[in-house]
Amino acid sequence: MVQIDAKNLDYQHLNSLIRTKIAKGENYFILKHVNGQRYIGAGIEKNIKIEIYGTPGQDLGTFMQGPEIIVHGNAQDGVGNTMDNGKIVIHGLAGDIAGYAMRGGKIHILADVGYRTGIHMKGFNKKNPVIIIGGCAGGFLGEYMAGGIIIVLGFNKEKPNVGMCLGTGMHGGVIYIRGKVDPSCLGEGAILKKTTKRDYKILENLLKEYCKDFSINLKKVFDSPFQKIVPASSRPYGELYIA
Amino acid sequence: MCGLTGFLHKKRKEISGDLIATSITNMRERGNGLGGGFAAYGIYPEYSDFYALHIMYEDNLSKAETETILKENLYIAYQEIIPQRQTPFISTPPILKRYFVKPKSALSPDDEIVKEVMNINLHVKGAFVFSSGKNMGVFKGVGFAEDLANFFRIDEYKGYIWIAHTRFPTNTPGWWGGAHPFALLDWAIVHNGEISSYGINKRYLEMFGYHCCLLTDTEVVAYLLDLLIRRHRLPIEIACKVLAPPFWDEIERMSEDEKKLYKSLRIVYGSALLNGPFAILFSFKDGLVGLNDRIKLRPLVCAETKDMAFMASEECAIRAICDKDAKIYVPRAGEPVIVRLEGGTD
């Protein structure tokens, strides 16, 4: 285990320090006093663990393939941007575009997220990325989503659990929302569908792990029904330049 | 991509510029060294009845020409070069002077000052008034924000409202006049984004005597605030809804009264709507406001403690200067965050 005090350390120094230590075989990092340093965990292809105390900066865990990152605090914009594998657990809120173009792995967020969470998220074969949000999501959740699973639990809500233009332009993947969804939030190309037994099985499986991460009672999560949002078509813009 | 930060002390405690410099420096990656600036309120208590004109001159000729105009129309109580510190990181600054003035005509002093500012910026080649409020001032230029803080000796000023900007110009030149904040009277504004409605806004403002001369889209916002809030007396909440109005389909779902209000605003003030992505902070003598575009294409984070309010592009800029236990919150698209001083006159 290596502990790094990140106070007044700029992002380049911090990240190169982590990479140097990984090259020497280190696999467990604790970063203290992080405040705004960007790209922590970026592109790392090993199954290391990073625990962060403070507020990491933009693009946390971008392009990473394997690491587990735990944030004891809030995260900023672009969490897990194009991440390929691994897991990010945030004991707080996350800013805009969390899981942008994410193609594998998991992001578990305890509180709210900003706008455009899961934008351009994709899945293929066994790659099926998952984002679980404990609080509420801003507008454009799952915009242009092509695969993967997004779950919104809506705990501690001071505002609606989802915002405007939900799933706009989505053509793959699925969004589950605990509680009611105002149909006027639905974006073009996204439709509400009935949740089946199979859906609840998927949810239970994913939420078990989530509840363990944050010590939440699994039963509490299932005290209200889930709504399912899916694409109306797998090719919403197929006719755009033809008709 | 630019960076914004600002804070306000609700009880008007005067805070050294060190704090805002620390905050903006924490977002260094949001700028590229082509612009930075600060605005502070409460910094000129000894001249609080006078308008503080901060003027940049490209040469002595423009200075002489401007000073002739100033002497003709204004009483000048005091004038000096804006204090500077030598730094290798700030090169070839313009001549930077400040004048504490009152208009000779007593009819409407605010309008007289606006007229003078527009006249100089439009007609005197190489002279630009970049700050014109009472007991407040803008300090801005080309460089990284932390270097400009050093250059302008920001640490020596004390104010109860501060805003700052670090610039990453994408569409317009990085020059001294184009740095943020943009200001008119006591309005000061910093902006991250692009105002695609600039042309419409600019022509609309020209009908009311405002002229855009600073080659940057953000300039329109400073003048729109003056027009909407000071001259048309719209409440700040409503002015924000003019800049970032609800969409028509949202209006359709509103109650009859709200529908009437928002339809009227969109019809009357359609040319004041700001299109394109933006996060802005604007300040005035009594408060600080944060506002996002209607689909939130730029970040904005807020925090509040018992006595202070903070707003910034990134949480780290707030965390760098604020207690650990401050509650961080994120406003929704088009939802203004308005914080006023206690016992303000607004």
Contacts between the chains, C-beta under 8 A, distances in Angstrom:
chain1	res1	chain2	res2	distance
A	11	B	29	7.5
A	35	B	26	6.8
A	35	B	316	4.7
A	35	B	319	5.2
A	35	B	320	6.0
A	36	B	26	5.4
A	36	B	27	6.9
A	36	B	314	6.0
A	36	B	315	7.7
A	36	B	316	2.6
A	36	B	317	7.2
A	36	B	319	7.5
A	36	B	320	7.4
A	38	B	29	6.3
A	54	B	319	7.4
A	55	B	315	5.0
A	55	B	316	5.4
A	55	B	319	5.4
A	57	B	29	7.9
A	57	B	314	7.0
A	57	B	316	6.0
A	58	B	29	7.9
A	58	B	314	7.5
A	74	B	315	5.8
A	74	B	328	6.1
A	76	B	299	7.8
A	76	B	314	5.5
A	76	B	315	5.8
A	76	B	316	7.0
A	77	B	299	5.6
A	77	B	314	7.7
A	93	B	328	7.2
A	93	B	330	7.1
A	95	B	299	6.0
A	95	B	301	7.3
A	95	B	315	7.5
A	95	B	330	7.2
A	96	B	296	7.1
A	96	B	299	5.8
A	112	B	330	7.1
A	114	B	296	7.4
A	114	B	299	7.4
A	114	B	330	5.8
A	115	B	295	7.6
A	115	B	296	4.5
A	115	B	333	7.0
A	138	B	296	6.6
A	138	B	330	7.6
A	138	B	332	6.5
A	138	B	333	7.5
A	139	B	295	6.7
A	139	B	296	6.6
A	139	B	332	7.6
A	139	B	333	6.1
A	140	B	295	7.2
A	159	B	332	7.1
A	163	B	332	6.7
A	163	B	333	7.7
A	164	B	295	7.6
A	164	B	333	7.5
A	165	B	295	7.6
A	184	B	249	7.7
A	184	B	253	6.3
